[in-house]
């Protein structure tokens, strides 16, 4: 009996020690809050929340400066004949410069709310929805434009992309900030 009591006491101490270690490990692994970040360093929870927000009061009333580039069916980025809206080249007219127009407005691709999960969200960047209307001043001439497509490069920089018929109709203004175009948001769709 003298030997059983010390052995029982030692086993109880070992059991308490193992239980204490288990509780400590359990507490260390407890998760208080999960936050994920996308490649641009923005909280994914925040960016997916931003997609659902689209308020009229976010429409700036000032002119914005952009670089304007062009894309066309079959270009080096493998652009197709259709835009993100589902409208295709058969739905558009072509102006004297070889640029596609829709109801008299230039067909534009821009950073839209639709691919923010893929490309991330930048603070103070203007994001568009399809059918938003803009007024562009290119080389001193004003053009009405309509956002009908999404442009991946437009998420990284202040760029908008003009849909044109072919390589000969390409327009590129504002490279390295020189001869940028101005754009004013006329109507949010």
N, C-alpha and C positions, 0 to 999 in steps of 0.2 A: 504494500500500500504506500510505503514511503517513496517508492520509485514511480508510481503511477501519477501521484499529484504533481511532481515537477515536470514530468513528460506532458501531462495534460495542460499545465500552465504554459509551457514552451510552445505547444501546438496552438493554443489560443492566441498567444502573442504573435506567432507567425501568421495565423489567419487574419488577425487585426492589421498586421503590417501589410499583407497582400491586399486587403480590402481598402486600406488607406491609399496605397499606390494606385489601385484601380480607380478610386474616386478622384484623385488628382489628375490622372490621365483623362478621365471622362470630362472633367471640368476644362482642361486645356483644349480639348477638341471641340468645345461648345462654340457654335457660330452665332454671333450676335447680329450681323448684317452682311449681306452678300452684295457686292458691287462689282460689276464687270466693266471692262474698258475695251473699246474697239481700237483699231490701229491708229486712229487720230488722237487717242488719249481722252476721248469724251466718254463719260459714263453711258453705257448702252441703255441702261434704264432711263436715263435722262433723254437720250436721243430718240428712243422709241416713243417716249412721252411727247416729245416735240412734234413728231409726225402728226399726232392727233390735234395739235393746236394750230389753228390758222385763223388769226384774228384780223379783222378789217383795220384796226388801229395800227397794225404793223406796216401799213403802206407808207413809205417815206414820200415826202412831197418835194424832195430835191432831186437834182440830176445826179446820176451815177456815171462814173467813167468805167468803161469796159474795153477790153481788147475784143475785137470781133474776128472770128475765124470762120471757116466754111467746111462743110462736109457734103458729099454727093454719093449717090449709089455706086458701089464698087470701088470706093476710095481705099487708101492704104489701111484704114481702120475697118474695112469690110462693112461699111454702112449699107443698109438695105434701101428698099424703095418705100418703106412705110415708116411712120413716126410712132412715138409712144402712145398717141391717141388712137391709133388704128387707121388714121387717114394716110393714104398713100399718094404717090406721084400722080396717079390718075385723077385724084380729087383736087389737084392744085392747078393753078395757071402758072405761066412763066412770063416774067416781065422782060423788058428790053435788055437787062443785064444778064439774063440767064438764071435769075434767082426765082425760087418757087414762092408763090403767093397763095394765100387762102382768103377768099372774100376781099381781095385787094390788099391784104396785109402780108408782110414778109413772114415766112415760116422760120421760126427760131427754136433752137434747142438751148436749154439753160440748166442750171442747178435747180432741181425740183425737190419737193418734199417726198417724192415717191421712192427715191433710192438713198435716203439719208442713212438707213441701217447699213447699207453697203459701203457708202463713201464717207460717212461721219457727218458731224454737224460742226460748223465753225461759228463762233460767236460773232455777232454783228454782220453776218452774211445774209444777203437777201435771197430767199428761196421762193420759187414759183410753183404754181399749179398749172395744169394744162388749161388753155384758153384764157390765161391772163394776157392782157393787152398792154403793149408798151409803145412809146414814141421814141424812135431812134434818130439821131443826127449823125449822118455819115458823110464826111467830106463837105459839111455845110448844108447838106440836103436832108430834110426831115422825111422819115418813112414811118408808117404805122407797122407794127409787128405783132405777132401773136405767138405765144409759147405753145408749141405742139409736140415737143420732143424733149428728152433728157440727155444731157451731155456730161459724161464722166469727168473730163478735164475741168469743167466749169465748177466743180466742187472744190478744187484745189486753189484756183486763181479767179480773178475777176474777168471771166471770159464768157461770151455768149457765142453761139455757133449758128451760122446762117446756112439753111438748106439750099443748095444750088444744083443745077442740072449736070455739070461736068467740071473737069479740071480747069478749063478755060474761063469759067465763070467764078472761080474762087476769089473771095475777098479776104484780105488779112490786114487789119489796121490795129495799131496800138502795141506792136511788138516792142518790148522793153519800155513801155509807157509813152512811146512817141506816136502822135496822131491817133490817140484813143478816140473812141466814139462816145457820145453821151446818150444816156437812156433814161427816160422818165416812165414810171409806172403809171399807166392811164386807168386801167380797170383790172381789179382782181376778179377772176372767174368764179 
